[in-house]
Every structure is written in C-alpha cells, then in structure tokens.
Amino acid sequence: MVDLPEHRTAILLVGLIANIASVAWFKLNPTAHPSSGDFFLVAGIPLGLSFYAFKQVTYLLDRYENRAPDAPLSQYLLFSTFFAHLPAGPITPYRVLQPQLLRLSSERVDLGLLAAGTALAIVGAFKLRFFSGHIGALTTPVYEAAKSGAETCGPEAVVASFGFLLELYYNFSGYSDIAIGIALCLGLRLSPNFDSPLKSFRLGDYVMRWHMSLIQFARNYFFFYLQRALARNIPFRRALWRRVAAWTLSVLVTFPMVMLWHSVDRVTLAVSILGALAVIVASFLRLRSRPGPAEGGLFTRVVGFGVCISVASLSVVFLRGGDLNTALNILAGLGNWGGQYSLLSIGAPGVETCPTLSKAPTDIIGLAILFLAAAIAFLAPNSSRMFGTLPQQNGTLIFKPSLAWAAFLGVLGWLAWLSNTPLSGFVIYENF
C-alpha cells in the first residue's frame, strides 16, 4: 500500500466515512431478503460487509497511529478478504493479524495447531448445530405464537427469554469457534469472541465477555477516541469531573452504536440506552462501595449472577421479538403462572399444559438439551480456554491430541451431523 504522509488525516477521514457510510446505507436501506435467492445478500446487506468495513477501520486507524507497519498489496488483500471470519467475525484488528501474515510464508506447518484447529471447529459445529439448533426448535414456536397475539404462559416466557439467550450464545460462539479453528489450521490466531459471559456476576464483565471482538473494536477504535475528545472539551474545572463526565457520555454513545449495528429500530435504541445506564449505575455503585471481604463474597456473587442473567435474558427478547408487541407479549407471560401452568403436564389434576409447548417427545428432548446446555455454560470451562485461544501467560495450547479426545470429538461430530432441526447450521448474527 502507498503511504502519503502529507495527506494522512484527509485519507483517514475519507476512509472512515466511506466504510461507515456503506454499512449505514444498507442497514437503513435493505436491498433484499435472503428468501429472494441472492446468495450474497443476508438480511438485506451484502454478505460480510459489516465485518469487512470494521476491518478497514482497524487498518486505517492502526496505520494512522503507527501501531503496525504497512503491508504489500497482496498481504493487505489477504487481510481484507480472509474468508474464515469475514461473514460474521470475530473482528481481528490489522495490528494483530498483519504480523501473522508476514510470518506465514516462512513458517512450517504446525501439526499441533492443525489438530487444535480441527478439534475446535468440530466443537463449534456441535454447539451451533446441536445446542443452538435444538434450543431454537423450542424458542421459535413461542415467538411465532406471541407474534400472532397468542397468550404466553410463564414457563414458555422463560424458555423464550433465557432459552434464546442460550441459543444465541451457542450459535454465535459455535460459529466463532469454527472460524477461529479454521484460522488455526492455517497458522493464524484470530481474536477471541467469548469468555463464558453467562458466568459473569457484574454487568460490565458480562458486556466485555460477550462478542469480545466487537466490544474491543468499539472500545479501541471509537470509545477511547470519543472519551479523549470529550475530556478535552467538557467545560468542567476539575480534571476528575471531566474524566468522569467523558467516560459516562462515551458509554451512553457507544452502547447505542453497538446495538444499532445489530438492529436499527427504536426498541433496540431504548434497550441499549437502558443497558448503558445499568452499566454506569453498577460501576458507580461499585466505586462507592468500600472494599472488603463482602466484595467478592458468595452472596454478592450469586446476586450479581442473577442480575446479569436476568438483564441479559430480558434484553434479548427485544432483539429476537422483532417488534415491541411481540416482546411485550413474551414479557407479560413471565407473570402468567398462577400455579396452573406446566410445560410438561402429565395429566395432573388442575394443571394446564402451556398453549404452545407441550409434552410431545420433541419438546421433552429439547428441554433436556436446554438444561444440559445451561449446565455446561454455567459450570464447564469454555472452548476458548480449553483450546488456549484466549491470552495466557505461557501462550501454549491446553488441548493435547489423544485417543480420548479423538473419541470425544468423534461423538460431538456425529451428533452435530445428525442434528437436522430447521435451525441447525443457521448463523443468527447473519441477520444483524
């Protein structure tokens, strides 16, 4: 690429505006729907455009700040079009991927990375097809019924809210594992995307551990610049007040920006502002609290965990519902218990089966898979830590090829192959 130092700022601004405007245009003016049969259009936006544009933003700012050297045209094109993470991330900045591309041609094939990448891709396929697909078979009928105006009972509302949170987690983390695994097979390490967000007991930690590459992109390439500009221009005399006000305003702007990228509507905007306010209030309360043994005590952690799961479950209802009436219908069902409803009534007197889900074998299996998926999300180590894709002190992979691992991965691959629900293999984030 050509470096033009005398025009650096102008080139930066033109590049940023062009990339952001292209995404904004298609978000506000969708051109088609996947049912139109156009393979390269997903939810009315060209396949991979958002992540392609974000990668160009990292290139422009990393080069402007001299955080990474320039690259030949061939390596720049490889960075821009690397297929594994183009459709739905993870977003790997130029300064992270470019040095790896420089070393790629001189390095020999690493059989350890090849084995780990293959194994991680199999685990991701299992999460995407088995867990997300079967949970989606439970949640989809509830949302369709709520959209048509049908009443939702309490258990169904829990499945629709918490169940979709699990569905979304396994769907996108599964896809991310596949992308990261494919890149490992080629000798490249992409940015991690999930670090057990459902284990969080603070809202701020939950946000930073869910879709980590997008949050880090928003923080490093938008939030910090905005906060720095506000801190210089807010007319407060005390520096501390300027910094606090700049941080608060930056959070209030960054949260809606991230959420509106997912879905451009007033409901999403309102939910994102409420989420930003919740994080701000929680951060101030934590600062005001006196440090002591109760800070990380069991009771505090349990309450915080419950708050995180509740806020996340309620928030995704608005994302999944598609419109305010559907979301409110689902949320109204959370109060529709009355001791009369059961998901899987076996004919007990005075107990009424919920209108949408029933005691059909498919629903029973789906609920069992949902409980298993929840237990794994809450208690088991995540795949990023199992395969060493998160930054670690020793930098080595935890995964070690063995016959036991081979048998385990064979079972996971077999179950993923057999999973043939209507939603198996569908990447939810393609709609965002």
C-alpha positions as a Markdown table, in Angstrom:
| # | Residue | x | y | z |
|---|---|---|---|---|
| 1 | Met | 0.0 | 0.0 | 0.0 |
| 2 | Val | 1.1 | 3.6 | -0.7 |
| 3 | Asp | 1.9 | 5.8 | 2.3 |
| 4 | Leu | 1.0 | 9.5 | 1.8 |
| 5 | Pro | 2.1 | 11.3 | 5.0 |
| 6 | Glu | 1.1 | 14.8 | 3.8 |
| 7 | His | -2.5 | 13.6 | 3.3 |
| 8 | Arg | -2.8 | 11.2 | 6.2 |
| 9 | Thr | -5.6 | 12.9 | 8.1 |
| 10 | Ala | -7.6 | 13.5 | 4.9 |
| 11 | Ile | -7.2 | 9.9 | 3.8 |
| 12 | Leu | -8.2 | 8.7 | 7.3 |
| 13 | Leu | -11.4 | 10.7 | 7.3 |
| 14 | Val | -12.4 | 9.8 | 3.8 |
| 15 | Gly | -11.8 | 6.1 | 4.5 |
| 16 | Leu | -13.7 | 6.1 | 7.8 |
| 17 | Ile | -16.6 | 7.9 | 6.3 |
| 18 | Ala | -16.7 | 5.6 | 3.3 |
| 19 | Asn | -16.7 | 2.4 | 5.3 |
| 20 | Ile | -19.2 | 3.6 | 8.0 |
| 21 | Ala | -21.5 | 5.1 | 5.4 |
| 22 | Ser | -21.6 | 1.9 | 3.4 |
| 23 | Val | -22.7 | -0.1 | 6.4 |
| 24 | Ala | -25.2 | 2.6 | 7.5 |
| 25 | Trp | -26.7 | 2.8 | 4.0 |
| 26 | Phe | -27.5 | -0.9 | 3.8 |
| 27 | Lys | -28.7 | -1.0 | 7.4 |
| 28 | Leu | -31.2 | 1.8 | 6.7 |
| 29 | Asn | -32.0 | 0.7 | 3.1 |
| 30 | Pro | -32.0 | -3.1 | 2.9 |
| 31 | Thr | -32.0 | -4.2 | -0.7 |
| 32 | Ala | -33.3 | -7.7 | -0.5 |
| 33 | His | -34.1 | -10.6 | 1.8 |
| 34 | Pro | -32.5 | -14.0 | 1.9 |
| 35 | Ser | -35.6 | -15.6 | 0.6 |
| 36 | Ser | -35.0 | -13.7 | -2.7 |
| 37 | Gly | -32.5 | -16.3 | -3.5 |
| 38 | Asp | -29.5 | -14.0 | -3.8 |
| 39 | Phe | -26.6 | -15.9 | -2.1 |
| 40 | Phe | -24.6 | -12.7 | -1.5 |
| 41 | Leu | -27.3 | -10.9 | 0.4 |
| 42 | Val | -28.1 | -11.7 | 4.0 |
| 43 | Ala | -30.9 | -9.7 | 5.8 |
| 44 | Gly | -30.7 | -7.1 | 3.0 |
| 45 | Ile | -27.0 | -6.4 | 3.4 |
| 46 | Pro | -24.1 | -7.8 | 1.3 |
| 47 | Leu | -22.6 | -10.9 | 3.0 |
| 48 | Gly | -19.8 | -9.9 | 5.3 |
| 49 | Leu | -20.0 | -6.1 | 4.6 |
| 50 | Ser | -20.1 | -5.1 | 8.3 |
| 51 | Phe | -17.1 | -7.1 | 9.3 |
| 52 | Tyr | -15.2 | -6.1 | 6.2 |
| 53 | Ala | -15.8 | -2.4 | 6.9 |
| 54 | Phe | -14.8 | -2.8 | 10.6 |
| 55 | Lys | -11.5 | -4.4 | 9.4 |
| 56 | Gln | -10.8 | -1.5 | 7.1 |
| 57 | Val | -11.4 | 0.9 | 10.1 |
| 58 | Thr | -8.8 | -1.0 | 12.1 |
| 59 | Tyr | -6.4 | -0.8 | 9.2 |
| 60 | Leu | -6.9 | 2.9 | 8.8 |
| 61 | Leu | -6.5 | 3.8 | 12.5 |
| 62 | Asp | -3.7 | 1.3 | 13.1 |
| 63 | Arg | -1.7 | 2.8 | 10.2 |
| 64 | Tyr | -2.6 | 6.4 | 11.2 |
| 65 | Glu | -1.4 | 5.8 | 14.8 |
| 66 | Asn | 1.6 | 3.8 | 13.5 |
| 67 | Arg | 0.6 | 0.8 | 15.6 |
| 68 | Ala | 1.6 | -1.6 | 12.8 |
| 69 | Pro | 3.7 | -1.3 | 9.6 |
| 70 | Asp | 2.2 | -1.1 | 6.2 |
| 71 | Ala | 1.9 | -4.3 | 4.1 |
| 72 | Pro | 2.3 | -5.1 | 0.5 |
| 73 | Leu | -0.9 | -5.1 | -1.6 |
| 74 | Ser | -1.1 | -8.9 | -1.6 |
| 75 | Gln | -1.0 | -9.1 | 2.2 |
| 76 | Tyr | -3.4 | -6.2 | 2.6 |
| 77 | Leu | -5.9 | -8.1 | 0.3 |
| 78 | Leu | -5.4 | -11.3 | 2.3 |
| 79 | Phe | -6.1 | -9.4 | 5.5 |
| 80 | Ser | -9.2 | -7.8 | 4.0 |
| 81 | Thr | -10.7 | -10.9 | 2.4 |
| 82 | Phe | -9.6 | -13.7 | 4.8 |
| 83 | Phe | -12.7 | -16.0 | 4.4 |
| 84 | Ala | -12.7 | -17.7 | 7.8 |
| 85 | His | -14.0 | -14.7 | 9.8 |
| 86 | Leu | -15.5 | -12.5 | 7.0 |
| 87 | Pro | -19.2 | -13.4 | 7.2 |
| 88 | Ala | -19.7 | -12.8 | 11.0 |
| 89 | Gly | -16.3 | -12.2 | 12.7 |
| 90 | Pro | -14.5 | -12.3 | 15.0 |
| 91 | Ile | -13.1 | -8.9 | 14.2 |
| 92 | Thr | -9.4 | -9.2 | 14.2 |
| 93 | Pro | -7.6 | -5.8 | 14.0 |
| 94 | Tyr | -4.9 | -5.1 | 11.4 |
| 95 | Arg | -2.2 | -4.7 | 14.1 |
| 96 | Val | -3.0 | -8.3 | 15.3 |
| 97 | Leu | -3.3 | -10.1 | 12.0 |
| 98 | Gln | -0.8 | -8.3 | 9.9 |
| 99 | Pro | 2.3 | -9.6 | 11.7 |
| 100 | Gln | 1.0 | -13.1 | 11.5 |
| 101 | Leu | 0.5 | -12.7 | 7.7 |
| 102 | Leu | 4.1 | -11.5 | 7.4 |
| 103 | Arg | 5.4 | -14.7 | 9.1 |
| 104 | Leu | 3.0 | -17.0 | 7.4 |
| 105 | Ser | 5.1 | -17.7 | 4.3 |
| 106 | Ser | 8.2 | -18.5 | 6.3 |
| 107 | Glu | 6.7 | -20.8 | 8.9 |
| 108 | Arg | 6.3 | -24.6 | 8.6 |
| 109 | Val | 3.0 | -26.3 | 9.1 |
| 110 | Asp | 2.4 | -26.7 | 12.9 |
| 111 | Leu | 0.7 | -30.1 | 13.4 |
| 112 | Gly | -0.3 | -29.1 | 16.9 |
| 113 | Leu | -2.2 | -26.0 | 15.6 |
| 114 | Leu | -3.7 | -28.1 | 12.8 |
| 115 | Ala | -5.0 | -30.7 | 15.3 |
| 116 | Ala | -6.3 | -28.0 | 17.7 |
| 117 | Gly | -8.0 | -26.0 | 14.9 |
| 118 | Thr | -9.7 | -29.1 | 13.6 |
| 119 | Ala | -10.9 | -30.1 | 17.1 |
| 120 | Leu | -12.1 | -26.5 | 17.9 |
| 121 | Ala | -14.0 | -26.4 | 14.6 |
| 122 | Ile | -15.8 | -29.7 | 15.5 |
| 123 | Val | -16.7 | -28.3 | 18.9 |
| 124 | Gly | -18.0 | -25.2 | 17.3 |
| 125 | Ala | -20.1 | -27.2 | 14.8 |
| 126 | Phe | -21.6 | -29.2 | 17.7 |
| 127 | Lys | -22.5 | -26.0 | 19.6 |
| 128 | Leu | -24.0 | -24.4 | 16.5 |
| 129 | Arg | -26.0 | -27.4 | 15.2 |
| 130 | Phe | -26.8 | -29.5 | 18.3 |
| 131 | Phe | -27.3 | -27.0 | 21.1 |
| 132 | Ser | -28.4 | -23.9 | 19.2 |
| 133 | Gly | -30.5 | -25.9 | 16.7 |
| 134 | His | -32.4 | -27.8 | 19.3 |
| 135 | Ile | -33.0 | -24.9 | 21.6 |
| 136 | Gly | -34.1 | -22.8 | 18.6 |
| 137 | Ala | -36.7 | -25.5 | 17.9 |
| 138 | Leu | -38.2 | -24.7 | 21.3 |
| 139 | Thr | -38.0 | -20.9 | 21.2 |
| 140 | Thr | -39.1 | -20.3 | 17.6 |
| 141 | Pro | -42.7 | -21.6 | 18.1 |
| 142 | Val | -43.1 | -19.4 | 21.2 |
| 143 | Tyr | -42.1 | -16.3 | 19.4 |
| 144 | Glu | -44.2 | -17.1 | 16.4 |
| 145 | Ala | -47.2 | -17.6 | 18.7 |
| 146 | Ala | -46.5 | -14.4 | 20.5 |
| 147 | Lys | -46.2 | -12.5 | 17.2 |
| 148 | Ser | -49.7 | -13.8 | 16.2 |
| 149 | Gly | -51.1 | -12.5 | 19.5 |
| 150 | Ala | -51.4 | -15.8 | 21.4 |
| 151 | Glu | -51.1 | -15.8 | 25.1 |
| 152 | Thr | -47.7 | -16.9 | 26.6 |
| 153 | Cys | -47.5 | -18.8 | 29.9 |
| 154 | Gly | -44.8 | -18.4 | 32.4 |
| 155 | Pro | -42.7 | -21.4 | 31.6 |
| 156 | Glu | -42.9 | -20.6 | 27.9 |
| 157 | Ala | -41.8 | -17.0 | 28.6 |
| 158 | Val | -38.7 | -18.3 | 30.5 |
| 159 | Val | -37.9 | -20.6 | 27.5 |
| 160 | Ala | -38.3 | -17.7 | 25.1 |
| 161 | Ser | -36.1 | -15.3 | 27.1 |
| 162 | Phe | -33.4 | -17.4 | 28.8 |
| 163 | Gly | -33.7 | -20.1 | 26.2 |
| 164 | Phe | -33.0 | -17.6 | 23.4 |
| 165 | Leu | -30.1 | -16.2 | 25.4 |
| 166 | Leu | -28.6 | -19.7 | 25.4 |
| 167 | Glu | -29.5 | -20.3 | 21.8 |
| 168 | Leu | -27.7 | -17.0 | 20.7 |
| 169 | Tyr | -24.7 | -17.8 | 22.9 |
| 170 | Tyr | -24.2 | -21.3 | 21.5 |
| 171 | Asn | -25.0 | -20.2 | 18.0 |
| 172 | Phe | -22.5 | -17.4 | 17.7 |
| 173 | Ser | -19.8 | -18.8 | 20.0 |
| 174 | Gly | -20.1 | -22.0 | 17.9 |
| 175 | Tyr | -19.6 | -20.1 | 14.7 |
| 176 | Ser | -16.7 | -18.2 | 16.2 |
| 177 | Asp | -15.1 | -21.5 | 17.2 |
| 178 | Ile | -15.4 | -22.7 | 13.6 |
| 179 | Ala | -13.8 | -19.5 | 12.3 |
| 180 | Ile | -11.0 | -19.5 | 14.9 |
| 181 | Gly | -10.4 | -23.2 | 14.3 |
| 182 | Ile | -10.1 | -22.9 | 10.6 |
| 183 | Ala | -7.7 | -20.0 | 11.1 |
| 184 | Leu | -5.6 | -22.1 | 13.5 |
| 185 | Cys | -5.4 | -24.8 | 10.9 |
| 186 | Leu | -3.8 | -22.2 | 8.6 |
| 187 | Gly | -1.4 | -21.0 | 11.3 |
| 188 | Leu | -3.4 | -17.8 | 12.2 |
| 189 | Arg | -4.8 | -16.7 | 15.6 |
| 190 | Leu | -8.0 | -14.7 | 15.4 |
| 191 | Ser | -9.3 | -12.5 | 18.2 |
| 192 | Pro | -11.3 | -14.5 | 20.8 |
| 193 | Asn | -15.0 | -13.8 | 20.9 |
| 194 | Phe | -16.5 | -15.3 | 24.1 |
| 195 | Asp | -15.2 | -16.0 | 27.5 |
| 196 | Ser | -18.1 | -17.6 | 29.4 |
| 197 | Pro | -20.2 | -14.4 | 29.7 |
| 198 | Leu | -23.0 | -16.3 | 31.3 |
| 199 | Lys | -20.7 | -16.9 | 34.4 |
| 200 | Ser | -20.4 | -13.1 | 35.0 |
| 201 | Phe | -21.6 | -11.6 | 38.2 |
| 202 | Arg | -21.1 | -7.9 | 37.1 |
| 203 | Leu | -22.8 | -6.3 | 34.1 |
| 204 | Gly | -19.6 | -4.7 | 33.0 |
| 205 | Asp | -17.8 | -8.0 | 32.9 |
| 206 | Tyr | -20.7 | -9.6 | 31.0 |
| 207 | Val | -20.5 | -7.0 | 28.3 |
| 208 | Met | -16.8 | -7.4 | 28.0 |
| 209 | Arg | -17.0 | -11.2 | 27.7 |
| 210 | Trp | -19.8 | -11.3 | 25.1 |
| 211 | His | -18.8 | -10.8 | 21.5 |
| 212 | Met | -15.5 | -9.7 | 22.8 |
| 213 | Ser | -14.0 | -8.7 | 19.4 |
| 214 | Leu | -16.9 | -6.3 | 18.7 |
| 215 | Ile | -16.7 | -4.8 | 22.2 |
| 216 | Gln | -12.9 | -4.4 | 21.9 |
| 217 | Phe | -13.3 | -2.9 | 18.5 |
| 218 | Ala | -15.9 | -0.4 | 19.8 |
| 219 | Arg | -13.6 | 0.4 | 22.8 |
| 220 | Asn | -10.3 | 0.7 | 21.0 |
| 221 | Tyr | -11.4 | 2.3 | 17.8 |
| 222 | Phe | -14.3 | 4.5 | 18.9 |
| 223 | Phe | -14.8 | 4.8 | 22.7 |
| 224 | Phe | -11.3 | 5.8 | 23.6 |
| 225 | Tyr | -11.2 | 8.5 | 20.8 |
| 226 | Leu | -14.6 | 9.9 | 21.9 |
| 227 | Gln | -13.7 | 9.8 | 25.6 |
| 228 | Arg | -10.4 | 11.6 | 24.9 |
| 229 | Ala | -12.1 | 14.3 | 22.8 |
| 230 | Leu | -14.8 | 14.9 | 25.4 |
| 231 | Ala | -12.4 | 15.1 | 28.3 |
| 232 | Arg | -10.6 | 17.9 | 26.5 |
| 233 | Asn | -13.7 | 19.9 | 25.7 |
| 234 | Ile | -16.2 | 19.4 | 28.5 |
| 235 | Pro | -16.2 | 22.8 | 30.4 |
| 236 | Phe | -15.6 | 21.4 | 33.9 |
| 237 | Arg | -12.8 | 22.9 | 36.0 |
| 238 | Arg | -11.8 | 19.8 | 37.9 |
| 239 | Ala | -10.0 | 17.2 | 35.8 |
| 240 | Leu | -11.6 | 14.4 | 37.7 |
| 241 | Trp | -15.1 | 15.6 | 36.8 |
| 242 | Arg | -14.1 | 16.0 | 33.2 |
| 243 | Arg | -12.9 | 12.4 | 33.1 |
| 244 | Val | -16.0 | 11.0 | 34.8 |
| 245 | Ala | -18.3 | 13.0 | 32.5 |
| 246 | Ala | -16.4 | 12.0 | 29.4 |
| 247 | Trp | -16.5 | 8.3 | 30.4 |
| 248 | Thr | -20.2 | 8.5 | 31.2 |
| 249 | Leu | -21.1 | 10.2 | 27.9 |
| 250 | Ser | -18.9 | 7.8 | 25.9 |
| 251 | Val | -20.7 | 4.8 | 27.4 |
| 252 | Leu | -24.1 | 6.4 | 26.6 |
| 253 | Val | -23.0 | 6.9 | 23.0 |
| 254 | Thr | -21.0 | 3.6 | 22.5 |
| 255 | Phe | -23.8 | 1.2 | 23.7 |
| 256 | Pro | -26.4 | 2.5 | 21.3 |
| 257 | Met | -23.9 | 2.5 | 18.5 |
| 258 | Val | -23.1 | -1.2 | 19.1 |
| 259 | Met | -26.8 | -2.2 | 19.4 |
| 260 | Leu | -28.0 | -0.2 | 16.4 |
| 261 | Trp | -25.4 | -2.1 | 14.4 |
| 262 | His | -27.4 | -5.2 | 15.4 |
| 263 | Ser | -30.8 | -3.8 | 14.6 |
| 264 | Val | -31.9 | -0.3 | 13.6 |
| 265 | Asp | -35.1 | 0.5 | 15.4 |
| 266 | Arg | -36.4 | 2.5 | 18.3 |
| 267 | Val | -36.9 | -0.5 | 20.6 |
| 268 | Thr | -33.2 | -1.5 | 20.2 |
| 269 | Leu | -32.2 | 2.1 | 20.8 |
| 270 | Ala | -34.2 | 2.2 | 24.0 |
| 271 | Val | -32.9 | -1.1 | 25.2 |
| 272 | Ser | -29.3 | -0.1 | 24.5 |
| 273 | Ile | -29.7 | 3.2 | 26.4 |
| 274 | Leu | -31.1 | 1.3 | 29.4 |
| 275 | Gly | -28.2 | -1.2 | 29.2 |
| 276 | Ala | -25.7 | 1.7 | 29.2 |
| 277 | Leu | -27.4 | 3.3 | 32.2 |
| 278 | Ala | -27.4 | -0.1 | 34.1 |
| 279 | Val | -23.6 | -0.4 | 33.5 |
| 280 | Ile | -23.0 | 3.2 | 34.5 |
| 281 | Val | -25.0 | 2.8 | 37.7 |
| 282 | Ala | -23.4 | -0.5 | 38.6 |
| 283 | Ser | -19.9 | 1.0 | 38.0 |
| 284 | Phe | -20.6 | 4.0 | 40.3 |
| 285 | Leu | -22.1 | 1.8 | 43.0 |
| 286 | Arg | -19.0 | -0.5 | 42.9 |
| 287 | Leu | -16.8 | 2.6 | 43.2 |
| 288 | Arg | -18.7 | 3.9 | 46.2 |
| 289 | Ser | -18.7 | 0.5 | 48.0 |
| 290 | Arg | -15.9 | 0.0 | 50.5 |
| 291 | Pro | -13.5 | -2.8 | 49.6 |
| 292 | Gly | -13.7 | -5.7 | 51.9 |
| 293 | Pro | -14.4 | -9.4 | 52.2 |
| 294 | Ala | -18.0 | -8.9 | 51.2 |
| 295 | Glu | -17.0 | -7.5 | 47.8 |
| 296 | Gly | -16.3 | -11.0 | 46.4 |
| 297 | Gly | -18.4 | -12.9 | 48.8 |
| 298 | Leu | -20.7 | -15.8 | 47.8 |
| 299 | Phe | -23.9 | -13.8 | 48.4 |
| 300 | Thr | -22.7 | -10.9 | 46.4 |
| 301 | Arg | -21.6 | -13.1 | 43.5 |
| 302 | Val | -24.9 | -15.1 | 43.5 |
| 303 | Val | -27.0 | -11.9 | 43.4 |
| 304 | Gly | -24.8 | -10.4 | 40.8 |
| 305 | Phe | -25.0 | -13.5 | 38.7 |
| 306 | Gly | -28.8 | -13.5 | 38.9 |
| 307 | Val | -28.9 | -9.8 | 37.9 |
| 308 | Cys | -26.7 | -10.4 | 34.9 |
| 309 | Ile | -28.7 | -13.4 | 33.6 |
| 310 | Ser | -32.0 | -11.6 | 34.2 |
| 311 | Val | -30.9 | -8.4 | 32.4 |
| 312 | Ala | -29.4 | -10.4 | 29.5 |
| 313 | Ser | -32.5 | -12.6 | 29.1 |
| 314 | Leu | -34.9 | -9.7 | 29.1 |
| 315 | Ser | -32.8 | -7.7 | 26.7 |
| 316 | Val | -32.5 | -10.4 | 24.0 |
| 317 | Val | -36.3 | -10.7 | 24.0 |
| 318 | Phe | -36.5 | -7.3 | 22.3 |
| 319 | Leu | -33.7 | -8.4 | 19.9 |
| 320 | Arg | -35.5 | -11.6 | 18.9 |
| 321 | Gly | -39.1 | -10.4 | 19.0 |
| 322 | Gly | -38.7 | -8.2 | 16.0 |
| 323 | Asp | -41.3 | -5.7 | 17.2 |
| 324 | Leu | -42.4 | -4.2 | 20.5 |
| 325 | Asn | -45.8 | -6.1 | 20.7 |
| 326 | Thr | -44.2 | -9.5 | 20.4 |
| 327 | Ala | -41.6 | -8.7 | 23.0 |
| 328 | Leu | -44.2 | -7.3 | 25.4 |
| 329 | Asn | -46.3 | -10.4 | 24.9 |
| 330 | Ile | -43.4 | -12.6 | 25.9 |
| 331 | Leu | -42.6 | -10.5 | 28.9 |
| 332 | Ala | -46.2 | -10.5 | 30.0 |
| 333 | Gly | -46.0 | -14.2 | 30.1 |
| 334 | Leu | -43.4 | -14.0 | 32.8 |
| 335 | Gly | -46.2 | -13.1 | 35.2 |
| 336 | Asn | -48.6 | -15.7 | 33.9 |
| 337 | Trp | -48.0 | -18.5 | 36.3 |
| 338 | Gly | -50.8 | -18.7 | 38.9 |
| 339 | Gly | -49.9 | -22.3 | 39.8 |
| 340 | Gln | -51.9 | -23.5 | 36.8 |
| 341 | Tyr | -49.3 | -23.9 | 34.0 |
| 342 | Ser | -46.8 | -26.6 | 33.4 |
| 343 | Leu | -44.7 | -27.2 | 30.3 |
| 344 | Leu | -44.8 | -30.9 | 30.5 |
| 345 | Ser | -48.1 | -31.7 | 32.4 |
| 346 | Ile | -48.7 | -35.4 | 32.7 |
| 347 | Gly | -52.3 | -35.1 | 33.4 |
| 348 | Ala | -52.1 | -33.9 | 37.0 |
| 349 | Pro | -55.5 | -32.5 | 38.1 |
| 350 | Gly | -55.8 | -28.8 | 38.0 |
| 351 | Val | -52.7 | -28.3 | 35.9 |
| 352 | Glu | -53.0 | -26.9 | 32.4 |
| 353 | Thr | -50.4 | -27.5 | 29.7 |
| 354 | Cys | -48.9 | -24.4 | 28.2 |
| 355 | Pro | -50.6 | -23.5 | 24.8 |
| 356 | Thr | -47.5 | -23.7 | 22.6 |
| 357 | Leu | -45.0 | -26.1 | 24.1 |
| 358 | Ser | -46.3 | -29.5 | 25.2 |
| 359 | Lys | -45.3 | -32.9 | 26.4 |
| 360 | Ala | -44.5 | -34.0 | 22.9 |
| 361 | Pro | -41.3 | -36.1 | 22.7 |
| 362 | Thr | -39.5 | -33.4 | 20.7 |
| 363 | Asp | -40.3 | -30.7 | 23.4 |
| 364 | Ile | -39.1 | -33.1 | 26.2 |
| 365 | Ile | -35.9 | -33.7 | 24.3 |
| 366 | Gly | -35.5 | -30.0 | 23.6 |
| 367 | Leu | -35.9 | -29.1 | 27.3 |
| 368 | Ala | -33.4 | -31.7 | 28.3 |
| 369 | Ile | -30.9 | -30.3 | 25.9 |
| 370 | Leu | -31.7 | -26.8 | 27.1 |
| 371 | Phe | -30.9 | -27.8 | 30.7 |
| 372 | Leu | -27.7 | -29.6 | 29.7 |
| 373 | Ala | -26.7 | -26.5 | 27.7 |
| 374 | Ala | -27.3 | -24.3 | 30.7 |
| 375 | Ala | -25.3 | -26.5 | 33.0 |
| 376 | Ile | -22.4 | -26.5 | 30.6 |
| 377 | Ala | -22.5 | -22.7 | 30.1 |
| 378 | Phe | -22.6 | -22.2 | 33.9 |
| 379 | Leu | -20.2 | -24.8 | 35.1 |
| 380 | Ala | -17.8 | -26.1 | 32.4 |
| 381 | Pro | -14.7 | -24.4 | 31.0 |
| 382 | Asn | -15.4 | -22.7 | 27.7 |
| 383 | Ser | -13.9 | -23.8 | 24.4 |
| 384 | Ser | -11.6 | -20.7 | 24.2 |
| 385 | Arg | -9.9 | -21.7 | 27.4 |
| 386 | Met | -9.9 | -25.4 | 26.6 |
| 387 | Phe | -8.0 | -24.8 | 23.3 |
| 388 | Gly | -5.9 | -21.9 | 24.5 |
| 389 | Thr | -7.3 | -19.2 | 22.2 |
| 390 | Leu | -7.5 | -16.7 | 25.0 |
| 391 | Pro | -4.3 | -14.8 | 26.0 |
| 392 | Gln | -2.5 | -16.9 | 28.6 |
| 393 | Gln | 0.8 | -16.5 | 30.4 |
| 394 | Asn | 2.6 | -19.4 | 28.9 |
| 395 | Gly | 1.0 | -19.0 | 25.4 |
| 396 | Thr | 0.6 | -22.7 | 25.0 |
| 397 | Leu | -2.5 | -24.7 | 23.9 |
| 398 | Ile | -4.4 | -26.6 | 26.6 |
| 399 | Phe | -5.7 | -29.1 | 24.1 |
| 400 | Lys | -3.5 | -32.2 | 23.7 |
| 401 | Pro | -4.3 | -34.8 | 20.9 |
| 402 | Ser | -5.1 | -38.2 | 22.4 |
| 403 | Leu | -7.3 | -41.2 | 21.7 |
| 404 | Ala | -9.7 | -40.0 | 24.4 |
| 405 | Trp | -10.0 | -36.6 | 22.7 |
| 406 | Ala | -10.4 | -38.3 | 19.3 |
| 407 | Ala | -13.3 | -40.4 | 20.6 |
| 408 | Phe | -14.9 | -37.4 | 22.3 |
| 409 | Leu | -14.7 | -35.3 | 19.2 |
| 410 | Gly | -16.0 | -38.2 | 17.1 |
| 411 | Val | -19.1 | -38.3 | 19.2 |
| 412 | Leu | -19.6 | -34.5 | 19.0 |
| 413 | Gly | -19.1 | -34.6 | 15.3 |
| 414 | Trp | -21.6 | -37.4 | 14.9 |
| 415 | Leu | -24.2 | -35.6 | 17.0 |
| 416 | Ala | -23.7 | -32.4 | 15.0 |
| 417 | Trp | -24.1 | -34.3 | 11.8 |
| 418 | Leu | -27.3 | -35.9 | 13.0 |
| 419 | Ser | -28.8 | -32.7 | 14.2 |
| 420 | Asn | -31.3 | -31.8 | 11.5 |
| 421 | Thr | -33.6 | -29.3 | 13.1 |
| 422 | Pro | -34.9 | -26.4 | 10.9 |
| 423 | Leu | -32.4 | -24.0 | 12.5 |
| 424 | Ser | -29.3 | -26.3 | 12.6 |
| 425 | Gly | -26.4 | -24.5 | 10.9 |
| 426 | Phe | -28.2 | -21.2 | 10.7 |
| 427 | Val | -26.0 | -18.3 | 12.0 |
| 428 | Ile | -28.2 | -15.9 | 13.8 |
| 429 | Tyr | -25.8 | -13.0 | 13.5 |
| 430 | Glu | -26.1 | -13.1 | 9.8 |
| 431 | Asn | -29.4 | -11.2 | 10.3 |
| 432 | Phe | -27.5 | -8.3 | 12.1 |
